[in-house]
Amino acid sequence: MQLHFPLLGVLRIDLIDDNDIQKSVFYSGKRSNYNMTLLRAFLVVSTLLIFTVSIYAIVTTGINFPAVYFGDLLKLDWRAQFNTDLLIFLSLTAIWVTWREGFTPKGFLLGVVTLVGGAMFVCPYLLFATYKANGDPKELLLGVHTDK
């Protein structure tokens, strides 16, 4: 029995028997290119959105975002929960970017920029990386570790 997810185009699960599930990843050229185009479009829209919201916030409330962020974090309410979740996500993303770049000085610099810049940096970084990887999801995710 096979389960396919044609809209995703990247996952196929072959059920061998009741106890053994074999997972395999496939990339059909046409579907993979379509998915990469969707990812790139999402990254462009996300970049424009985060820059627009950030510029509006700076113009209307000023640029002192650390005071707002840490002030909300110390209140220990739902905003603190959201900010903690954001900090964990940014830290995880920064570690991934640093690892993806091979723990080089460039990788550590990009990791710090990821931690501070968030989506304002990560979305353009990933957009550039999709082109550098020629649309190959494996290379996009693994970076310098692709051939290992």
NORMO-V610148 format. One record per backbone hydrogen bond with DSSP energy under -1.0 kcal/mol. CO is the residue of the C=O (numbers start at 1). NH is the residue of the N-H. E is the energy in kcal/mol with one decimal. If there is no record, write none. Layout:
[[CO | NH | E] [CO | NH | E]]
//
This chain:
[[1 | 15 | -2.5] [3 | 13 | -2.1] [5 | 9 | -2.6] [11 | 5 | -1.2] [12 | 24 | -1.9] [13 | 3 | -2.4] [14 | 22 | -1.9] [20 | 16 | -1.2] [20 | 17 | -1.4] [22 | 14 | -2.1] [24 | 12 | -1.7] [28 | 32 | -3.5] [29 | 33 | -2.3] [30 | 34 | -2.0] [31 | 35 | -2.8] [32 | 36 | -2.5] [33 | 37 | -2.2] [34 | 38 | -2.2] [35 | 39 | -2.5] [36 | 40 | -2.7] [37 | 41 | -2.4] [38 | 42 | -2.5] [39 | 43 | -2.5] [40 | 44 | -2.3] [41 | 45 | -2.6] [42 | 46 | -2.8] [43 | 47 | -2.3] [44 | 48 | -2.5] [45 | 49 | -2.6] [46 | 50 | -2.7] [47 | 51 | -2.2] [48 | 52 | -2.3] [49 | 53 | -2.7] [50 | 54 | -2.2] [51 | 55 | -2.6] [52 | 56 | -2.3] [53 | 57 | -2.5] [54 | 58 | -2.4] [55 | 59 | -2.5] [56 | 60 | -2.5] [57 | 61 | -2.6] [58 | 62 | -1.4] [63 | 65 | -2.2] [64 | 68 | -1.1] [65 | 69 | -3.0] [66 | 70 | -2.8] [67 | 71 | -1.8] [68 | 72 | -2.4] [69 | 73 | -2.1] [70 | 74 | -1.9] [77 | 81 | -2.1] [78 | 82 | -2.5] [79 | 83 | -2.9] [80 | 84 | -2.5] [81 | 85 | -2.4] [82 | 86 | -2.6] [83 | 87 | -2.5] [84 | 88 | -2.4] [85 | 89 | -2.5] [86 | 90 | -3.0] [87 | 91 | -2.3] [88 | 92 | -2.6] [89 | 93 | -2.6] [90 | 94 | -2.5] [91 | 95 | -2.4] [92 | 96 | -2.3] [93 | 97 | -2.7] [94 | 98 | -2.4] [95 | 99 | -2.6] [96 | 100 | -3.4] [97 | 101 | -1.7] [98 | 103 | -2.5] [99 | 102 | -2.1] [100 | 144 | -2.3] [104 | 108 | -2.6] [105 | 109 | -2.4] [106 | 110 | -2.7] [107 | 111 | -2.1] [108 | 112 | -2.1] [109 | 113 | -2.4] [110 | 114 | -2.3] [111 | 115 | -2.2] [112 | 116 | -2.2] [113 | 117 | -3.4] [114 | 118 | -2.2] [117 | 120 | -1.5] [118 | 121 | -1.7] [118 | 122 | -2.9] [119 | 123 | -1.6] [121 | 125 | -2.4] [122 | 126 | -2.9] [123 | 127 | -2.3] [124 | 128 | -2.6] [125 | 129 | -2.4] [126 | 130 | -2.2] [127 | 131 | -1.2] [128 | 132 | -2.3] [129 | 133 | -2.2] [130 | 135 | -2.6] [131 | 134 | -1.3] [133 | 136 | -1.8] [136 | 140 | -2.4] [137 | 141 | -2.3] [138 | 142 | -2.6] [139 | 143 | -2.2] [142 | 145 | -2.1] [143 | 146 | -1.5] [145 | 148 | -1.2]]
//
